[in-house]
Amino acid sequence: MAKLQIRGKDLRKIGYPETPVVSVAIGVMEQYYKRHSLEAALQILKDIMLTPADYLEDPVLGKVAKAFLPEKEEGVEYSLNRDGVPFSIFGAGDIGEGALHQMYLAAKLPVAVAGALMPDAHSGYGLPIGGVLATDNAVIPYGVGVDIGCRMCLSVFDIPAGDLDRKESLFTRELEAATLFGSGAQFKEAEDHPIMDRKTFQEIRLLRSLHARAWKQLGTSGSGNHFVEFGWVEVNQWDPVLKLDPGCYVGLLSHSGSRSLGANIANYYTRLARSKRRLPQEVNHLAWLSLDEEEGMEYWTAMNLAGDYASACHEVIHTRIASSLGRKPMRTVENHHNFAWREIHEGKAVIVHRKGATPAGKDVLGIIPGSMTAPGFIVKGRGVPASISSAAHGAGRRMSRSQAMASISEHAFKEELAKSGVRLIGGGLDEAPFAYKDIETVMRAQQGLVDVVGTFRPRIVRMDG
């Protein structure tokens, strides 16, 4: 077998940023994995990129994972507060020690004002997934995360519900024709959309360098838990905010974010933040930028552009499919997670970071999905201060990707899909339903935070792979 050879463009295709991590990854794989196929090596590197925290302790692959971290640079040194700000925990019995520990540390940051941990919480990078942190005039790039503006979008169509079964092949073809998945996926011809004409792309040097690739990725979806799926939307009673008559409809639900644009923004500005503020090792990736300084306002501008870009990606997908179906949606519901907002909390102006958490202000609509076989929920927020007007963003993982791959059999996976009547296009064992918490348990733990105004049941699911 020929020795492994990886090129920089191979890594860029799967989403690697233009940083030293590219040369580190090539060196590690060609030295220690030289008998692997290119495909197998790239899959390993993709897994590291998606969850670097899972590989930090690995004596070999840890070198690549650590290269995703910004270099430690000199700056003003800060210590954690002895006592962290108090934070509410919802569904504590189902949240692992890792996520709790990460939240306790974040609550001790000098800029922390308030926090909350959602019932779908699990360990992440920076803030835990499901972590909410309010800060005083400061934004934490890794408190937002690399997939800036990751988003849910639901289009509800007045199509007979039975058509999903009767015309399964038609809806399957629509998903296959209108979507493109993968960390490095991009179209050969760029989609036309006003977002790409934003002046912001030309006003910030980093964004200028990312513009061409962002345009070719517009309307694509990532890997991991990103999906586009058809299913049934059920509404049991009229709600004045949702404004849908009771009934069963065909729905199109998508979940994805800002692609390589968001990842590059996150890594670049985290590097800047760490160069200005040195924190203890266990929280050094939670360095912040003040919104009184140029770098902080520049990140804020870039973050908001990435959020709008993520929204545009969903708009392209939904418009394309709606056009093919010859229908316009009766109703569209969408919401960000992995974002930071200016809000008022208990009378104080704060920056609220929601890392894998759904905005749940009073009467704010959102979507909380389950797994590929479990129902999702259309919710209306109650604006509860204890949760900083937030709710879970999904079921939440109970197994890491590597644990799922090692413990779930292909037979059990296919059996579960058949039992649930779900057709899967792509997807893998790392996203099997068994890898996720029970969405019904998650919803019970936050019944005081949101009201359920509709449900979504998956029928045809498209994912990477």
VEXDREN-2710 file (C-alpha; in Angstrom, 1 decimal):
% VEXDREN-2710
k/r/px/py/pz
1/MET/0.0/0.0/0.0
2/ALA/1.3/3.5/-0.9
3/LYS/2.1/5.8/1.9
4/LEU/-0.5/8.3/2.9
5/GLN/-0.2/11.7/1.3
6/ILE/-2.5/14.6/2.4
7/ARG/-2.6/18.0/0.7
8/GLY/-3.7/21.3/2.2
9/LYS/-6.6/21.4/-0.2
10/ASP/-7.8/18.0/1.1
11/LEU/-8.2/19.5/4.6
12/ARG/-9.7/22.7/3.4
13/LYS/-12.4/20.7/1.6
14/ILE/-13.5/19.2/4.9
15/GLY/-13.6/22.6/6.6
16/TYR/-10.1/23.1/8.1
17/PRO/-9.3/26.8/8.6
18/GLU/-6.4/28.6/7.1
19/THR/-4.3/28.3/10.2
20/PRO/-1.2/26.3/11.3
21/VAL/-3.5/23.4/12.2
22/VAL/-3.3/22.3/8.5
23/SER/0.5/21.7/8.6
24/VAL/0.2/20.0/12.1
25/ALA/-2.6/17.7/10.8
26/ILE/-0.6/16.7/7.7
27/GLY/2.5/16.0/9.7
28/VAL/0.8/13.9/12.4
29/MET/-1.2/11.8/9.9
30/GLU/1.7/11.2/7.5
31/GLN/4.0/10.1/10.4
32/TYR/1.6/8.1/12.6
33/TYR/-1.2/7.0/10.1
34/LYS/0.8/6.5/7.0
35/ARG/-0.8/3.2/6.3
36/HIS/-4.3/4.6/6.4
37/SER/-6.3/5.4/3.3
38/LEU/-6.8/9.1/2.5
39/GLU/-10.5/8.7/3.1
40/ALA/-10.0/7.1/6.6
41/ALA/-7.4/9.7/7.5
42/LEU/-9.7/12.6/6.5
43/GLN/-12.5/11.1/8.5
44/ILE/-10.3/11.1/11.6
45/LEU/-9.3/14.7/11.0
46/LYS/-12.9/15.7/10.5
47/ASP/-13.9/14.1/13.8
48/ILE/-11.1/16.1/15.5
49/MET/-12.2/19.3/13.9
50/LEU/-15.9/18.8/15.1
51/THR/-15.0/17.9/18.7
52/PRO/-11.4/18.8/19.5
53/ALA/-12.1/18.5/23.2
54/ASP/-12.6/14.8/22.8
55/TYR/-9.0/14.4/21.6
56/LEU/-6.9/16.7/23.8
57/GLU/-5.6/13.8/26.0
58/ASP/-4.7/11.6/23.0
59/PRO/-0.8/11.5/22.8
60/VAL/-0.8/11.7/19.0
61/LEU/-4.1/13.2/17.8
62/GLY/-4.0/15.6/20.7
63/LYS/-1.4/17.5/18.7
64/VAL/-4.0/18.3/16.1
65/ALA/-6.7/19.1/18.6
66/LYS/-4.5/21.5/20.4
67/ALA/-3.6/23.2/17.2
68/PHE/-7.3/24.3/17.0
69/LEU/-6.7/26.3/20.1
70/PRO/-5.4/29.8/19.7
71/GLU/-1.7/30.3/20.6
72/LYS/-1.0/31.5/24.1
73/GLU/0.1/35.1/23.8
74/GLU/1.1/37.8/26.3
75/GLY/-1.7/40.0/27.7
76/VAL/-3.2/41.3/30.9
77/GLU/-3.5/38.4/33.4
78/TYR/-6.8/37.8/35.0
79/SER/-7.9/35.4/37.8
80/LEU/-11.2/33.7/38.3
81/ASN/-13.5/35.0/41.0
82/ARG/-13.5/32.9/44.2
83/ASP/-17.3/32.6/44.1
84/GLY/-19.0/32.4/40.8
85/VAL/-22.3/34.1/40.0
86/PRO/-25.3/31.9/40.8
87/PHE/-26.9/30.0/38.0
88/SER/-30.0/27.9/37.6
89/ILE/-29.9/24.2/36.5
90/PHE/-32.8/22.6/34.8
91/GLY/-33.0/18.8/34.6
92/ALA/-29.9/18.4/36.9
93/GLY/-30.4/14.7/37.2
94/ASP/-29.6/14.1/33.5
95/ILE/-26.6/16.5/33.2
96/GLY/-23.1/15.1/33.4
97/GLU/-20.3/16.3/35.7
98/GLY/-18.3/17.6/32.8
99/ALA/-21.0/20.1/31.7
100/LEU/-21.6/21.1/35.3
101/HIS/-17.9/21.7/35.9
102/GLN/-17.6/23.8/32.7
103/MET/-20.5/26.0/33.8
104/TYR/-19.1/26.5/37.4
105/LEU/-15.9/27.7/35.9
106/ALA/-17.6/30.1/33.4
107/ALA/-19.6/31.5/36.3
108/LYS/-16.4/32.6/37.9
109/LEU/-15.2/34.8/35.0
110/PRO/-14.7/38.4/36.1
111/VAL/-17.3/39.5/33.4
112/ALA/-20.0/37.0/34.4
113/VAL/-23.3/38.4/35.6
114/ALA/-25.7/35.4/35.5
115/GLY/-25.9/31.9/34.1
116/ALA/-28.2/29.0/33.4
117/LEU/-27.8/25.4/32.3
118/MET/-30.4/23.8/30.1
119/PRO/-31.7/20.2/30.5
120/ASP/-30.0/19.0/27.2
121/ALA/-26.6/20.2/28.5
122/HIS/-23.5/18.2/27.9
123/SER/-19.7/18.9/27.7
124/GLY/-18.7/21.2/24.9
125/TYR/-15.8/23.5/24.2
126/GLY/-15.7/26.8/26.0
127/LEU/-19.2/26.9/27.5
128/PRO/-20.9/23.6/27.8
129/ILE/-23.5/22.8/25.1
130/GLY/-26.8/24.0/26.7
131/GLY/-24.9/26.7/28.7
132/VAL/-26.2/30.3/28.9
133/LEU/-24.0/33.1/30.3
134/ALA/-24.8/36.8/30.7
135/THR/-21.8/39.1/30.8
136/ASP/-21.1/42.8/31.5
137/ASN/-20.3/44.5/28.2
138/ALA/-18.1/41.6/27.0
139/VAL/-18.5/39.0/24.3
140/ILE/-16.7/35.6/24.5
141/PRO/-16.1/34.2/21.0
142/TYR/-15.9/30.6/22.3
143/GLY/-19.0/31.3/24.5
144/VAL/-20.8/31.6/21.1
145/GLY/-18.8/28.8/19.5
146/VAL/-17.5/27.9/16.0
147/ASP/-20.8/27.4/14.3
148/ILE/-22.1/30.9/14.8
149/GLY/-25.8/31.3/14.4
150/CYS/-26.5/27.6/14.1
151/ARG/-30.2/27.6/13.4
152/MET/-33.5/25.8/13.2
153/CYS/-35.9/26.6/10.4
154/LEU/-39.4/25.1/9.8
155/SER/-41.6/25.7/6.8
156/VAL/-45.2/24.5/7.1
157/PHE/-47.0/23.6/3.9
158/ASP/-50.7/23.0/3.2
159/ILE/-50.0/19.6/1.7
160/PRO/-52.1/16.6/2.6
161/ALA/-50.2/14.8/5.4
162/GLY/-50.7/11.4/3.7
163/ASP/-48.6/12.6/0.8
164/LEU/-45.4/11.9/2.7
165/ASP/-46.2/8.2/2.6
166/ARG/-48.0/8.1/-0.8
167/LYS/-45.3/10.1/-2.5
168/GLU/-42.2/9.2/-0.5
169/SER/-40.0/8.9/-3.5
170/LEU/-40.9/12.4/-4.7
171/PHE/-40.0/14.0/-1.3
172/THR/-36.8/11.9/-1.1
173/ARG/-35.7/13.2/-4.5
174/GLU/-36.4/16.8/-3.5
175/LEU/-34.1/16.4/-0.5
176/GLU/-31.4/14.8/-2.5
177/ALA/-31.6/17.4/-5.3
178/ALA/-31.8/20.5/-3.2
179/THR/-29.3/19.8/-0.4
180/LEU/-25.5/19.4/-0.1
181/PHE/-23.9/18.2/3.0
182/GLY/-20.4/17.9/4.5
183/SER/-17.8/20.1/6.4
184/GLY/-16.1/21.2/3.2
185/ALA/-19.1/21.0/0.9
186/GLN/-19.6/23.8/-1.6
187/PHE/-21.4/24.4/-4.9
188/LYS/-19.6/24.8/-8.2
189/GLU/-21.8/27.7/-9.0
190/ALA/-22.6/30.3/-6.3
191/GLU/-26.3/30.9/-5.3
192/ASP/-27.5/34.5/-5.7
193/HIS/-28.6/36.1/-2.4
194/PRO/-28.4/39.7/-1.0
195/ILE/-26.4/38.6/2.0
196/MET/-23.3/38.2/-0.2
197/ASP/-23.5/41.9/-1.2
198/ARG/-23.2/43.1/2.4
199/LYS/-20.6/45.9/2.7
200/THR/-19.4/44.2/5.9
201/PHE/-17.7/41.6/3.8
202/GLN/-15.4/44.3/2.3
203/GLU/-15.0/46.4/5.5
204/ILE/-13.2/43.7/7.6
205/ARG/-10.1/42.2/6.2
206/LEU/-10.8/38.7/7.6
207/LEU/-14.2/38.7/6.0
208/ARG/-12.8/39.7/2.6
209/SER/-10.7/36.6/2.6
210/LEU/-13.6/34.4/3.4
211/HIS/-16.2/35.9/1.0
212/ALA/-15.5/33.7/-2.0
213/ARG/-15.8/30.4/-0.1
214/ALA/-18.8/31.6/1.9
215/TRP/-20.6/32.3/-1.4
216/LYS/-20.0/28.8/-2.7
217/GLN/-21.1/27.3/0.6
218/LEU/-24.3/29.4/0.7
219/GLY/-27.3/26.9/0.9
220/THR/-25.1/24.0/2.0
221/SER/-25.3/22.1/5.3
222/GLY/-22.5/20.8/7.6
223/SER/-21.9/17.3/9.0
224/GLY/-22.5/16.0/12.5
225/ASN/-26.1/16.7/13.7
226/HIS/-27.0/19.0/10.8
227/PHE/-30.0/17.9/8.8
228/VAL/-32.8/18.7/6.4
229/GLU/-36.0/16.6/6.8
230/PHE/-39.6/16.3/5.9
231/GLY/-42.1/15.3/8.5
232/TRP/-45.6/16.0/9.9
233/VAL/-46.4/19.1/11.8
234/GLU/-49.3/18.7/14.2
235/VAL/-51.2/21.6/15.8
236/ASN/-53.9/20.7/18.3
237/GLN/-55.3/24.1/19.0
238/TRP/-55.1/27.7/17.7
239/ASP/-52.4/29.8/19.2
240/PRO/-52.4/33.6/18.6
241/VAL/-48.6/33.7/18.1
242/LEU/-48.2/30.6/15.9
243/LYS/-51.3/31.4/13.9
244/LEU/-52.0/28.0/12.4
245/ASP/-55.4/26.3/12.4
246/PRO/-55.5/22.9/14.2
247/GLY/-54.5/20.1/11.9
248/CYS/-51.7/18.0/10.5
249/TYR/-49.5/19.5/7.8
250/VAL/-46.3/18.6/5.9
251/GLY/-43.3/20.4/7.3
252/LEU/-39.7/20.9/6.1
253/LEU/-37.2/21.3/9.0
254/SER/-33.6/22.2/8.7
255/HIS/-30.7/22.5/11.2
256/SER/-27.3/24.0/10.2
257/GLY/-25.2/27.1/10.7
258/SER/-22.6/29.5/9.3
259/ARG/-20.3/26.9/7.8
260/SER/-16.6/27.7/7.5
261/LEU/-17.4/31.5/7.7
262/GLY/-18.4/31.1/11.4
263/ALA/-15.6/28.7/12.3
264/ASN/-12.9/31.1/10.9
265/ILE/-14.4/34.1/12.7
266/ALA/-14.5/32.2/16.0
267/ASN/-10.9/31.0/15.8
268/TYR/-9.5/34.3/14.7
269/TYR/-11.2/36.4/17.3
270/THR/-10.6/33.9/20.1
271/ARG/-6.9/34.3/19.2
272/LEU/-7.2/38.0/19.6
273/ALA/-9.1/37.7/22.9
274/ARG/-6.4/35.5/24.3
275/SER/-3.7/37.8/23.2
276/LYS/-5.3/40.6/25.3
277/ARG/-6.5/38.6/28.3
278/ARG/-4.6/35.7/29.9
279/LEU/-6.8/33.4/32.0
280/PRO/-6.1/30.3/34.0
281/GLN/-5.4/27.2/31.8
282/GLU/-8.8/25.6/32.5
283/VAL/-10.7/28.6/31.1
284/ASN/-8.2/30.2/28.7
285/HIS/-10.5/29.5/25.8
286/LEU/-13.2/31.7/27.4
287/ALA/-11.2/34.9/26.9
288/TRP/-13.4/37.9/26.1
289/LEU/-13.4/41.0/24.1
290/SER/-14.9/44.2/25.5
291/LEU/-17.5/45.9/23.4
292/ASP/-15.8/49.2/24.2
293/GLU/-12.7/48.2/22.2
294/GLU/-12.3/48.0/18.4
295/GLU/-11.6/44.2/18.4
296/GLY/-14.8/43.6/20.4
297/MET/-17.0/45.6/18.1
298/GLU/-15.4/44.0/15.0
299/TYR/-16.2/40.5/16.3
300/TRP/-19.7/41.7/17.1
301/THR/-20.2/42.9/13.6
302/ALA/-18.7/39.7/12.1
303/MET/-20.8/37.5/14.4
304/ASN/-24.0/39.2/13.4
305/LEU/-23.0/38.8/9.7
306/ALA/-22.4/35.1/10.3
307/GLY/-25.8/34.8/11.9
308/ASP/-27.5/36.5/9.0
309/TYR/-25.5/34.2/6.6
310/ALA/-26.7/31.1/8.5
311/SER/-30.3/32.4/8.1
312/ALA/-29.7/32.9/4.4
313/CYS/-28.4/29.3/4.0
314/HIS/-31.7/28.1/5.3
315/GLU/-33.7/30.5/3.2
316/VAL/-31.9/29.2/0.1
317/ILE/-32.7/25.6/1.0
318/HIS/-36.3/26.2/1.8
319/THR/-37.0/28.5/-1.2
320/ARG/-35.4/25.9/-3.5
321/ILE/-37.5/23.0/-2.2
322/ALA/-40.7/25.1/-2.0
323/SER/-40.3/26.1/-5.6
324/SER/-39.8/22.5/-6.6
325/LEU/-43.0/21.5/-4.7
326/GLY/-44.9/24.4/-6.3
327/ARG/-46.0/25.7/-2.9
328/LYS/-45.4/28.6/-0.7
329/PRO/-45.1/27.9/3.1
330/MET/-48.2/28.8/5.2
331/ARG/-45.9/29.6/8.1
332/THR/-42.2/29.7/8.8
333/VAL/-40.7/29.5/12.3
334/GLU/-37.0/29.8/12.9
335/ASN/-34.5/30.6/15.7
336/HIS/-30.7/30.9/16.3
337/HIS/-28.6/29.2/18.9
338/ASN/-24.8/29.6/19.3
339/PHE/-25.1/33.4/19.4
340/ALA/-24.8/36.4/21.6
341/TRP/-27.6/39.0/22.1
342/ARG/-27.8/42.4/23.8
343/GLU/-30.7/42.0/26.3
344/ILE/-32.0/43.3/29.6
345/HIS/-31.7/40.9/32.5
346/GLU/-33.2/41.9/35.9
347/GLY/-33.0/45.6/34.9
348/LYS/-29.3/45.4/33.7
349/ALA/-28.0/45.6/30.1
350/VAL/-26.1/42.4/29.5
351/ILE/-24.6/40.3/26.7
352/VAL/-26.4/36.9/26.7
353/HIS/-24.4/34.0/25.2
354/ARG/-26.5/31.0/24.3
355/LYS/-24.3/28.1/23.4
356/GLY/-26.7/25.5/22.2
357/ALA/-29.7/27.1/23.8
358/THR/-33.0/28.4/22.3
359/PRO/-34.1/32.0/22.9
360/ALA/-37.3/31.8/25.0
361/GLY/-38.4/35.4/25.6
362/LYS/-42.0/36.1/26.3
363/ASP/-44.0/34.8/23.3
364/VAL/-40.9/34.2/21.2
365/LEU/-41.3/31.1/18.9
366/GLY/-38.7/28.5/18.5
367/ILE/-38.1/24.8/17.5
368/ILE/-36.6/22.2/19.8
369/PRO/-35.9/19.0/17.8
370/GLY/-35.5/15.5/19.2
371/SER/-33.4/12.9/17.3
372/MET/-34.0/11.5/13.8
373/THR/-36.7/9.3/15.1
374/ALA/-38.0/11.4/18.0
375/PRO/-40.5/14.2/17.8
376/GLY/-39.5/17.9/17.9
377/PHE/-41.5/20.7/19.4
378/ILE/-42.6/24.2/18.3
379/VAL/-42.5/26.2/21.5
380/LYS/-43.4/29.7/22.7
381/GLY/-41.2/31.2/25.3
382/ARG/-42.4/32.4/28.7
383/GLY/-39.5/34.8/29.4
384/VAL/-38.4/33.2/32.7
385/PRO/-35.6/35.2/34.3
386/ALA/-34.1/32.1/36.1
387/SER/-33.3/30.7/32.6
388/ILE/-32.2/34.1/31.2
389/SER/-35.2/33.6/28.9
390/SER/-33.7/30.5/27.4
391/ALA/-34.6/26.8/26.8
392/ALA/-33.0/23.6/25.5
393/HIS/-32.0/23.5/21.8
394/GLY/-32.6/19.8/21.4
395/ALA/-32.5/16.4/23.1
396/GLY/-28.7/16.7/23.9
397/ARG/-26.2/14.0/23.5
398/ARG/-25.8/11.2/26.1
399/MET/-23.0/9.5/24.2
400/SER/-20.0/11.1/22.5
401/ARG/-19.6/10.3/18.8
402/SER/-16.8/7.9/19.5
403/GLN/-18.9/6.1/22.2
404/ALA/-21.8/5.9/19.8
405/MET/-19.7/4.4/17.0
406/ALA/-18.2/1.8/19.4
407/SER/-21.4/0.7/21.2
408/ILE/-24.3/1.0/18.7
409/SER/-24.7/-1.7/16.1
410/GLU/-25.8/-1.1/12.5
411/HIS/-28.5/-3.7/13.0
412/ALA/-30.0/-2.0/16.0
413/PHE/-29.8/1.4/14.2
414/LYS/-31.7/0.1/11.1
415/GLU/-34.2/-1.6/13.3
416/GLU/-35.0/1.6/15.2
417/LEU/-35.4/3.5/11.9
418/ALA/-37.8/0.8/10.6
419/LYS/-39.8/0.8/13.9
420/SER/-40.2/4.5/13.7
421/GLY/-41.1/4.6/10.0
422/VAL/-38.2/6.9/9.2
423/ARG/-36.3/6.9/5.9
424/LEU/-32.7/8.1/6.3
425/ILE/-30.5/9.4/3.6
426/GLY/-26.9/9.6/4.8
427/GLY/-26.4/9.7/8.5
428/GLY/-24.3/7.4/10.6
429/LEU/-24.1/5.6/13.9
430/ASP/-22.7/8.7/15.6
431/GLU/-26.1/10.3/15.1
432/ALA/-28.2/7.2/16.0
433/PRO/-31.2/8.0/18.2
434/PHE/-29.6/6.0/21.0
435/ALA/-26.8/8.6/21.3
436/TYR/-29.3/11.2/22.4
437/LYS/-31.2/11.9/25.6
438/ASP/-34.9/11.3/25.8
439/ILE/-36.5/14.5/24.4
440/GLU/-39.7/13.9/26.4
441/THR/-37.6/14.0/29.6
442/VAL/-35.9/17.2/28.5
443/MET/-39.2/18.9/27.7
444/ARG/-40.6/17.9/31.2
445/ALA/-37.6/19.5/32.8
446/GLN/-38.4/22.8/31.1
447/GLN/-42.1/22.9/31.1
448/GLY/-42.0/26.1/33.1
449/LEU/-39.8/27.8/30.5
450/VAL/-41.8/27.2/27.3
451/ASP/-45.3/26.3/26.1
452/VAL/-45.6/23.7/23.4
453/VAL/-47.8/25.0/20.5
454/GLY/-47.1/22.2/17.9
455/THR/-45.0/19.1/17.2
456/PHE/-42.9/17.8/14.4
457/ARG/-42.5/14.1/13.6
458/PRO/-39.6/13.2/11.2
459/ARG/-40.4/11.0/8.2
460/ILE/-37.6/11.5/5.6
461/VAL/-34.3/12.6/7.0
462/ARG/-31.2/13.8/5.0
463/MET/-27.8/14.1/6.7
464/ASP/-24.2/14.0/5.8
465/GLY/-22.7/10.6/4.8
END
